[in-house]
Amino acid sequence: MSRDQVVGWGLVAVSIIVIAVYGYILFATPYAFQLLQLTAIIAVAGVFGILAWIGYTLATTPPPKPIEEIEKEIEEELKKLEQEKAGQKQG
């Protein structure tokens, strides 16, 4: 069995155990309400944490160069290459 398969089966086992423990706490103990509160805060924090990360990335990433500026840079590089090529032919 490969390492990936071992990790995969480990994840399956851990998932089944977590589901079973979660269900037991939810239905067989007096801590059901606290478990639901914990689940809700984790879900909300996860979703809005990702949303905040996306917002931060958008706010701090510089805007891309305009296409016209990129085209000018490409044209300048092409001219340089043509000049170098012409200089090599003469020399």
PyMOL commands that set and color helices and strands:
alter all, ss='L'
color gray80, all
select helices_A, chain A and resi 3-28+32-60+67-90
alter helices_A, ss='H'
color red, helices_A
deselect
rebuild
show_as cartoon
